[in-house]
Amino acid sequence: MKIKRFVGGSLQSNGYIVYCKECGDCYIIDPGYEPKRFISYIKKEEFHPMGIILTHLHHDHTGGAETIRDAFSCPVYMHEADAFVYRGIVDHMLTDGEILRLETETLQILHTPGHTRGSICIFCEKSRICFTGDTIFDTDLGRTDLDGGSEEEMKKTICDIVDQWPNDIWIYPGHDEGCSMKDVRRYNSEFLALRDGNER
């Protein structure tokens, strides 16, 4: 599985295309801004979009989804807890543990509430990577003071899910650069605070 990252908008949001070079199938993750860049790249590479996966409902991660959906007639995926309040089109409501497939790779949907009620991470076991949306970044965690956010849920997500990932897992977040879980455990003070039962 290969990854193409796009960075756009005033919030410098990350969007991704994950693809199989051999078969040309791909998924688009969090196309928040400049959908024409995603569309142009997909057409140039002659990819076949299988769907658009949205890690949560905020506009900086969903803004380009409808344009890309219309361009390729591919479904939009979002966790059901966010889909019920999202104003855009959702073709398939995801559930925790659901598996999407990209050739030999499995994309496992992990429900990770905290930033929003329906936030998800996308765990790819074979490639040893995880797309984390706005749940966790290289040096901090997603905000919990916006509508649908919960510090209590974030703590549960961090302790019960994220902290179970091995050190070799590489995270691809919704903003900033990616890093290994080993580095998260060294440098992410907000992660360490919640994990250790302290206030961040």
Buried (B, 14 or more C-beta within 10 A) or exposed (E): BEBBEBBBBEBEBBBBBBBBEEEBBBBBBBBBBBBEBBBEBBEEBEBEBBBBBBBBBBBBBBBBBBBBBEBBEBBBBBBBBBBEEBEBBBEBBBEBEBEBEBEEBEBBBBBBBBBBBBBBBBBBEEBBBBBBBBBBBBBBBBBBEEEBBBBEBBBBBBBEBBBEBEEEBBBBBBBEEBBBBEBBBEEBEBBBBBBEEEEB
